[in-house]
């Protein structure tokens, strides 16, 4: 057996137990014609045949889960793709090209050793993300090779250095999404009352990782602490994906197919204030998307039994939020060759599309006809894009009409003003019975519940697509409850009452 420099370095560690573990896992016999000469900074594998990383000899739990990930097969998959080329090796091996340690040249690791040693640096191992480990293995307490959570187009370290380009433009699409918005901590009263730290759990990368994986350690984790220069990060790749591996597809930290607000990855943040809290109702709904999809959002007027009704949270759409918001598909040239692969990481279910059908990065708004509804067909919910588009337009129009019946915010200040400054039933209640909007007293009036529901479509931001039947029934019942409670409100014309009654009969049939 030939002993590698990796083991020689490991043998210098004072802790004899770790040395024994390392020595037992080493097998550097390679059948080659020369003795492997390993890199001076990168450890790589101690046994390429079993994919035992040098780091994993001590970090056994990470080794056990990492070996199940695609990163552990990156080199083999590249060779099997039929497109292997030297330009690909930087992202399929251990080297300095993705290292968070800026002092390590790109020529290190795989690119620095002879042919017989290269197999020790195949795949995306620990050091691809954490940087070189030679110093750490000789002086563990003095050197902690921490990874980075930064991401961005043109990044020189981290996930974004490899997960980009024609075949997988993850970072390019993510950079156009709201997840790339850097959080600004609240100031003034909200910060003083503790809302600042509370918001960070979903609005910063550091805060979200602290919730999802309290043990995680990385370079930017101490943002906001005096004397630490790292800044707040947005919702980057490693917030949702654990590069060490999980039991979920794509190494997601939590499943996306569970209809549970506390365990579904997306819903853990897209679930904040979905029902009135009777104390601070005036602030209205906030990120109610998860509860709306599951039929649990809003103030439910007396006599309406719709809780749990879900039109898009069904077996036809098993991945729930991700089924529509993370839609991957190839976009081809006229000759059938691949132009680019849409990864779904703009998280827009119906993005504006260019002439080729790829999400258009040059526009933020467009006509419905210019949007692609592939997510609606690929998820299994609709048979054709035209059918999905028409359903969305119909739902949006119905909800808009109901909201306008409840409230028209004439001056666009997001505050309910008494009629005639604002119009709609709620503005008339405010003009006649302003005390019905007292808030902060531990009770909820019909007017307060109705005001909460009137703002639900704007907060939900789906045009009713998350749960069109449920949301429409909720608003119809809200209008009826207002008129029943405040008898001075103008009644609906008889023809409108009949139309509404007929529509409610249709809605009830749809969820039976």
GIURSUL-V667425 format. One record per residue. N is the residue number from 1. SS is DSSP state (2 for helix, 1 for strand, 0 for the rest). PHI is phi in whole degrees, 0 to 359 (NA if undefined). NEAR is the number of other C-alpha atoms within 8 Angstrom. Layout:
BEGIN
n: <N & N>
ss: <SS & SS>
phi: <PHI & PHI>
near: <NEAR & NEAR>
END
This chain:
BEGIN
n: <1 & 2 & 3 & 4 & 5 & 6 & 7 & 8 & 9 & 10 & 11 & 12 & 13 & 14 & 15 & 16 & 17 & 18 & 19 & 20 & 21 & 22 & 23 & 24 & 25 & 26 & 27 & 28 & 29 & 30 & 31 & 32 & 33 & 34 & 35 & 36 & 37 & 38 & 39 & 40 & 41 & 42 & 43 & 44 & 45 & 46 & 47 & 48 & 49 & 50 & 51 & 52 & 53 & 54 & 55 & 56 & 57 & 58 & 59 & 60 & 61 & 62 & 63 & 64 & 65 & 66 & 67 & 68 & 69 & 70 & 71 & 72 & 73 & 74 & 75 & 76 & 77 & 78 & 79 & 80 & 81 & 82 & 83 & 84 & 85 & 86 & 87 & 88 & 89 & 90 & 91 & 92 & 93 & 94 & 95 & 96 & 97 & 98 & 99 & 100 & 101 & 102 & 103 & 104 & 105 & 106 & 107 & 108 & 109 & 110 & 111 & 112 & 113 & 114 & 115 & 116 & 117 & 118 & 119 & 120 & 121 & 122 & 123 & 124 & 125 & 126 & 127 & 128 & 129 & 130 & 131 & 132 & 133 & 134 & 135 & 136 & 137 & 138 & 139 & 140 & 141 & 142 & 143 & 144 & 145 & 146 & 147 & 148 & 149 & 150 & 151 & 152 & 153 & 154 & 155 & 156 & 157 & 158 & 159 & 160 & 161 & 162 & 163 & 164 & 165 & 166 & 167 & 168 & 169 & 170 & 171 & 172 & 173 & 174 & 175 & 176 & 177 & 178 & 179 & 180 & 181 & 182 & 183 & 184 & 185 & 186 & 187 & 188 & 189 & 190 & 191 & 192 & 193 & 194 & 195 & 196 & 197 & 198 & 199 & 200 & 201 & 202 & 203 & 204 & 205 & 206 & 207 & 208 & 209 & 210 & 211 & 212 & 213 & 214 & 215 & 216 & 217 & 218 & 219 & 220 & 221 & 222 & 223 & 224 & 225 & 226 & 227 & 228 & 229 & 230 & 231 & 232 & 233 & 234 & 235 & 236 & 237 & 238 & 239 & 240 & 241 & 242 & 243 & 244 & 245 & 246 & 247 & 248 & 249 & 250 & 251 & 252 & 253 & 254 & 255 & 256 & 257 & 258 & 259 & 260 & 261 & 262 & 263 & 264 & 265 & 266 & 267 & 268 & 269 & 270 & 271 & 272 & 273 & 274 & 275 & 276 & 277 & 278 & 279 & 280 & 281 & 282 & 283 & 284 & 285 & 286 & 287 & 288 & 289 & 290 & 291 & 292 & 293 & 294 & 295 & 296 & 297 & 298 & 299 & 300 & 301 & 302 & 303 & 304 & 305 & 306 & 307 & 308 & 309 & 310 & 311 & 312 & 313 & 314 & 315 & 316 & 317 & 318 & 319 & 320 & 321 & 322 & 323 & 324 & 325 & 326 & 327 & 328 & 329 & 330 & 331 & 332 & 333 & 334 & 335 & 336 & 337 & 338 & 339 & 340 & 341 & 342 & 343 & 344 & 345 & 346 & 347 & 348 & 349 & 350 & 351 & 352 & 353 & 354 & 355 & 356 & 357 & 358 & 359 & 360 & 361 & 362 & 363 & 364 & 365 & 366 & 367 & 368 & 369 & 370 & 371 & 372 & 373 & 374 & 375 & 376 & 377 & 378 & 379 & 380 & 381 & 382 & 383 & 384 & 385 & 386 & 387 & 388 & 389 & 390 & 391 & 392 & 393 & 394 & 395 & 396 & 397 & 398 & 399 & 400 & 401 & 402 & 403 & 404 & 405 & 406 & 407 & 408 & 409 & 410 & 411 & 412 & 413 & 414 & 415 & 416 & 417 & 418 & 419 & 420 & 421 & 422 & 423 & 424 & 425 & 426 & 427 & 428 & 429 & 430 & 431 & 432 & 433 & 434 & 435 & 436 & 437 & 438 & 439 & 440 & 441 & 442 & 443 & 444 & 445 & 446 & 447 & 448 & 449 & 450 & 451 & 452 & 453 & 454 & 455 & 456 & 457 & 458 & 459 & 460 & 461 & 462 & 463 & 464 & 465 & 466 & 467 & 468 & 469 & 470 & 471 & 472 & 473 & 474 & 475 & 476 & 477 & 478 & 479 & 480 & 481 & 482 & 483 & 484 & 485 & 486 & 487 & 488 & 489 & 490 & 491 & 492 & 493 & 494 & 495 & 496 & 497 & 498 & 499 & 500 & 501 & 502 & 503 & 504 & 505 & 506 & 507 & 508 & 509 & 510 & 511 & 512>
ss: <0 & 0 & 0 & 0 & 2 & 2 & 2 & 2 & 2 & 2 & 0 & 0 & 0 & 0 & 0 & 2 & 2 & 2 & 2 & 2 & 2 & 2 & 2 & 2 & 0 & 0 & 0 & 0 & 0 & 0 & 0 & 0 & 0 & 0 & 0 & 0 & 0 & 0 & 0 & 0 & 0 & 0 & 0 & 0 & 1 & 1 & 1 & 0 & 0 & 0 & 0 & 1 & 1 & 0 & 2 & 2 & 2 & 0 & 0 & 2 & 2 & 2 & 2 & 2 & 2 & 2 & 0 & 0 & 0 & 2 & 2 & 2 & 2 & 2 & 2 & 2 & 2 & 2 & 2 & 2 & 0 & 0 & 0 & 0 & 0 & 2 & 2 & 2 & 2 & 2 & 2 & 0 & 1 & 0 & 0 & 0 & 0 & 0 & 0 & 0 & 0 & 0 & 0 & 0 & 0 & 0 & 0 & 0 & 2 & 2 & 2 & 2 & 0 & 0 & 2 & 2 & 2 & 2 & 2 & 2 & 2 & 1 & 0 & 0 & 0 & 2 & 2 & 2 & 2 & 2 & 0 & 0 & 0 & 2 & 2 & 2 & 2 & 2 & 0 & 0 & 0 & 0 & 0 & 0 & 0 & 0 & 1 & 0 & 0 & 0 & 0 & 0 & 0 & 0 & 0 & 0 & 0 & 0 & 2 & 2 & 2 & 0 & 0 & 0 & 0 & 0 & 0 & 0 & 0 & 2 & 2 & 2 & 2 & 2 & 0 & 0 & 0 & 2 & 2 & 2 & 0 & 0 & 0 & 0 & 0 & 0 & 0 & 0 & 2 & 2 & 2 & 2 & 0 & 0 & 2 & 2 & 2 & 2 & 2 & 2 & 2 & 2 & 2 & 0 & 2 & 2 & 2 & 2 & 2 & 2 & 2 & 2 & 0 & 0 & 0 & 0 & 0 & 1 & 0 & 0 & 0 & 0 & 0 & 0 & 0 & 0 & 0 & 0 & 0 & 0 & 0 & 0 & 0 & 0 & 0 & 0 & 2 & 2 & 2 & 2 & 1 & 0 & 0 & 0 & 0 & 0 & 0 & 0 & 2 & 2 & 2 & 1 & 0 & 0 & 0 & 0 & 0 & 0 & 0 & 0 & 0 & 0 & 0 & 0 & 0 & 0 & 0 & 0 & 0 & 0 & 0 & 0 & 1 & 0 & 0 & 0 & 0 & 0 & 0 & 0 & 2 & 2 & 2 & 0 & 0 & 1 & 0 & 0 & 2 & 2 & 2 & 2 & 2 & 2 & 0 & 0 & 0 & 0 & 0 & 0 & 0 & 0 & 0 & 0 & 0 & 0 & 0 & 0 & 0 & 0 & 0 & 0 & 0 & 0 & 2 & 2 & 2 & 0 & 0 & 2 & 2 & 2 & 2 & 2 & 2 & 0 & 0 & 0 & 1 & 1 & 1 & 1 & 0 & 0 & 0 & 0 & 0 & 1 & 1 & 1 & 1 & 1 & 0 & 0 & 0 & 0 & 0 & 0 & 0 & 0 & 0 & 1 & 1 & 0 & 0 & 0 & 0 & 0 & 1 & 0 & 0 & 0 & 0 & 0 & 0 & 0 & 0 & 2 & 2 & 2 & 1 & 0 & 0 & 2 & 2 & 2 & 2 & 2 & 0 & 0 & 0 & 0 & 0 & 0 & 2 & 2 & 2 & 2 & 2 & 2 & 2 & 2 & 2 & 2 & 2 & 2 & 2 & 2 & 2 & 2 & 2 & 2 & 2 & 2 & 2 & 2 & 0 & 1 & 0 & 0 & 0 & 0 & 0 & 0 & 0 & 0 & 0 & 0 & 0 & 0 & 0 & 0 & 1 & 0 & 2 & 2 & 2 & 2 & 2 & 2 & 2 & 2 & 0 & 2 & 2 & 2 & 2 & 0 & 0 & 0 & 0 & 0 & 0 & 0 & 0 & 2 & 2 & 2 & 2 & 2 & 2 & 2 & 2 & 2 & 0 & 2 & 2 & 2 & 2 & 2 & 0 & 0 & 0 & 0 & 0 & 0 & 0 & 2 & 2 & 2 & 2 & 2 & 2 & 2 & 2 & 2 & 2 & 2 & 2 & 2 & 2 & 2 & 2 & 2 & 2 & 0 & 0 & 0 & 0 & 0 & 0 & 0 & 0 & 2 & 2 & 2 & 2 & 2 & 2 & 2 & 2 & 2 & 2 & 2 & 2 & 2 & 2 & 2 & 2 & 2 & 0 & 0>
phi: <NA & 261 & 265 & 277 & 297 & 301 & 289 & 301 & 293 & 296 & 293 & 277 & 290 & 291 & 288 & 293 & 296 & 293 & 298 & 296 & 297 & 298 & 296 & 290 & 263 & 269 & 209 & 259 & 294 & 228 & 72 & 277 & 264 & 230 & 283 & 303 & 243 & 277 & 289 & 283 & 247 & 262 & 276 & 69 & 283 & 267 & 217 & 297 & 292 & 259 & 60 & 274 & 279 & 299 & 297 & 290 & 295 & 258 & 271 & 293 & 294 & 293 & 300 & 296 & 273 & 301 & 293 & 271 & 270 & 295 & 300 & 286 & 240 & 300 & 290 & 299 & 296 & 297 & 296 & 284 & 287 & 83 & 240 & 299 & 207 & 308 & 296 & 272 & 296 & 299 & 260 & 239 & 211 & 273 & 197 & 270 & 288 & 247 & 295 & 285 & 270 & 292 & 279 & 267 & 287 & 295 & 275 & 279 & 62 & 310 & 278 & 252 & 247 & 284 & 300 & 288 & 260 & 298 & 295 & 290 & 241 & 293 & 77 & 266 & 271 & 308 & 287 & 296 & 257 & 266 & 89 & 300 & 248 & 299 & 294 & 296 & 286 & 266 & 217 & 304 & 283 & 261 & 223 & 241 & 285 & 275 & 280 & 237 & 251 & 293 & 211 & 160 & 298 & 85 & 298 & 254 & 205 & 88 & 305 & 293 & 292 & 246 & 275 & 208 & 95 & 304 & 280 & 208 & 281 & 299 & 289 & 297 & 287 & 303 & 295 & 261 & 262 & 299 & 295 & 271 & 280 & 284 & 288 & 250 & 303 & 301 & 240 & 70 & 298 & 297 & 294 & 294 & 271 & 99 & 292 & 303 & 300 & 297 & 295 & 297 & 297 & 237 & 255 & 225 & 298 & 298 & 293 & 292 & 296 & 298 & 284 & 281 & 213 & 300 & 278 & 297 & 230 & 201 & 296 & 261 & 291 & 262 & 302 & 90 & 275 & 308 & 91 & 258 & 267 & 296 & 252 & 298 & 250 & 284 & 280 & 275 & 309 & 284 & 292 & 265 & 250 & 259 & 296 & 280 & 103 & 216 & 277 & 265 & 303 & 59 & 57 & 293 & 292 & 221 & 291 & 252 & 256 & 258 & 280 & 223 & 294 & 267 & 239 & 291 & 305 & 292 & 288 & 295 & 251 & 276 & 191 & 240 & 241 & 258 & 227 & 298 & 261 & 67 & 244 & 236 & 304 & 299 & 282 & 75 & 291 & 217 & 43 & 270 & 300 & 299 & 300 & 295 & 301 & 272 & 77 & 234 & 260 & 90 & 273 & 265 & 299 & 304 & 90 & 261 & 249 & 232 & 303 & 90 & 289 & 218 & 268 & 256 & 265 & 239 & 297 & 290 & 228 & 296 & 270 & 51 & 306 & 293 & 301 & 253 & 269 & 235 & 251 & 256 & 198 & 280 & 243 & 254 & 287 & 304 & 275 & 93 & 284 & 291 & 268 & 192 & 253 & 284 & 263 & 80 & 266 & 279 & 64 & 266 & 287 & 230 & 288 & 297 & 241 & 278 & 298 & 271 & 96 & 267 & 310 & 275 & 279 & 267 & 228 & 250 & 227 & 198 & 291 & 307 & 293 & 267 & 266 & 266 & 249 & 302 & 301 & 289 & 270 & 295 & 284 & 96 & 277 & 229 & 284 & 222 & 294 & 297 & 296 & 294 & 298 & 294 & 296 & 294 & 297 & 295 & 297 & 300 & 295 & 295 & 295 & 297 & 295 & 291 & 297 & 293 & 295 & 282 & 197 & 242 & 278 & 300 & 264 & 58 & 260 & 62 & 232 & 282 & 255 & 293 & 300 & 262 & 301 & 249 & 232 & 103 & 299 & 293 & 295 & 289 & 296 & 299 & 289 & 261 & 226 & 299 & 290 & 292 & 250 & 280 & 61 & 57 & 242 & 83 & 237 & 230 & 276 & 299 & 296 & 295 & 297 & 294 & 296 & 299 & 294 & 297 & 267 & 297 & 301 & 293 & 288 & 290 & 61 & 241 & 63 & 90 & 297 & 296 & 196 & 298 & 293 & 297 & 291 & 294 & 297 & 299 & 287 & 300 & 294 & 293 & 300 & 296 & 293 & 298 & 293 & 288 & 280 & 245 & 293 & 282 & 291 & 295 & 288 & 287 & 302 & 306 & 295 & 293 & 300 & 292 & 298 & 294 & 299 & 295 & 295 & 295 & 296 & 294 & 298 & 297 & 294 & 290 & 251 & 277>
near: <5 & 7 & 9 & 11 & 8 & 11 & 12 & 9 & 11 & 11 & 8 & 7 & 12 & 5 & 6 & 7 & 6 & 10 & 11 & 8 & 10 & 14 & 8 & 6 & 10 & 10 & 9 & 11 & 6 & 5 & 4 & 6 & 5 & 5 & 7 & 9 & 9 & 11 & 10 & 6 & 10 & 14 & 15 & 13 & 11 & 18 & 13 & 12 & 5 & 5 & 10 & 13 & 14 & 12 & 10 & 11 & 13 & 9 & 8 & 8 & 7 & 10 & 14 & 8 & 11 & 12 & 10 & 8 & 12 & 6 & 10 & 13 & 10 & 13 & 12 & 8 & 8 & 11 & 9 & 7 & 7 & 6 & 6 & 9 & 6 & 6 & 5 & 8 & 8 & 10 & 10 & 12 & 15 & 17 & 17 & 13 & 11 & 14 & 16 & 12 & 7 & 6 & 4 & 9 & 8 & 8 & 9 & 13 & 15 & 13 & 9 & 8 & 12 & 8 & 5 & 11 & 11 & 11 & 7 & 11 & 14 & 14 & 13 & 15 & 14 & 9 & 15 & 14 & 13 & 13 & 15 & 14 & 13 & 11 & 10 & 12 & 10 & 10 & 9 & 9 & 6 & 6 & 8 & 7 & 9 & 10 & 12 & 12 & 14 & 9 & 11 & 9 & 8 & 6 & 9 & 8 & 12 & 15 & 12 & 15 & 12 & 7 & 10 & 12 & 8 & 8 & 7 & 11 & 13 & 13 & 13 & 11 & 12 & 12 & 11 & 9 & 12 & 6 & 9 & 11 & 8 & 10 & 10 & 4 & 9 & 8 & 8 & 6 & 6 & 10 & 12 & 9 & 7 & 8 & 10 & 13 & 10 & 7 & 9 & 13 & 14 & 10 & 12 & 14 & 15 & 13 & 12 & 14 & 13 & 11 & 8 & 8 & 7 & 7 & 5 & 7 & 7 & 9 & 10 & 12 & 8 & 8 & 11 & 9 & 6 & 4 & 4 & 8 & 6 & 10 & 7 & 12 & 13 & 12 & 14 & 13 & 9 & 9 & 12 & 10 & 10 & 11 & 8 & 10 & 12 & 10 & 5 & 9 & 7 & 5 & 13 & 12 & 12 & 9 & 11 & 11 & 8 & 9 & 8 & 7 & 10 & 6 & 10 & 14 & 12 & 10 & 14 & 10 & 9 & 10 & 14 & 9 & 11 & 15 & 9 & 13 & 7 & 11 & 9 & 10 & 12 & 6 & 5 & 11 & 14 & 9 & 13 & 16 & 12 & 13 & 13 & 15 & 13 & 13 & 13 & 10 & 10 & 12 & 11 & 7 & 11 & 5 & 4 & 8 & 4 & 9 & 6 & 7 & 9 & 12 & 12 & 12 & 12 & 9 & 5 & 9 & 12 & 9 & 9 & 14 & 10 & 10 & 12 & 11 & 12 & 15 & 16 & 8 & 7 & 9 & 12 & 11 & 9 & 5 & 5 & 6 & 7 & 9 & 9 & 11 & 13 & 13 & 12 & 12 & 13 & 11 & 10 & 10 & 11 & 9 & 10 & 13 & 12 & 9 & 5 & 8 & 8 & 10 & 10 & 9 & 6 & 4 & 7 & 6 & 5 & 8 & 6 & 6 & 5 & 9 & 11 & 13 & 13 & 9 & 14 & 14 & 13 & 8 & 11 & 9 & 10 & 10 & 8 & 8 & 12 & 7 & 9 & 13 & 10 & 8 & 8 & 11 & 8 & 8 & 12 & 10 & 8 & 9 & 14 & 8 & 8 & 11 & 12 & 9 & 10 & 13 & 14 & 10 & 12 & 7 & 6 & 6 & 5 & 5 & 6 & 10 & 9 & 12 & 11 & 7 & 8 & 14 & 14 & 12 & 11 & 13 & 15 & 13 & 14 & 15 & 9 & 6 & 7 & 9 & 6 & 10 & 9 & 7 & 13 & 9 & 7 & 7 & 8 & 8 & 8 & 10 & 11 & 12 & 12 & 14 & 10 & 16 & 13 & 11 & 11 & 12 & 12 & 6 & 10 & 12 & 7 & 7 & 11 & 15 & 9 & 11 & 14 & 10 & 10 & 12 & 11 & 11 & 11 & 15 & 13 & 11 & 10 & 12 & 12 & 8 & 11 & 12 & 12 & 7 & 7 & 8 & 7 & 5 & 9 & 6 & 5 & 6 & 6 & 6 & 6 & 8 & 9 & 8 & 8 & 9 & 8 & 8 & 8 & 10 & 8 & 8 & 10 & 8 & 7 & 7 & 9 & 4>
END
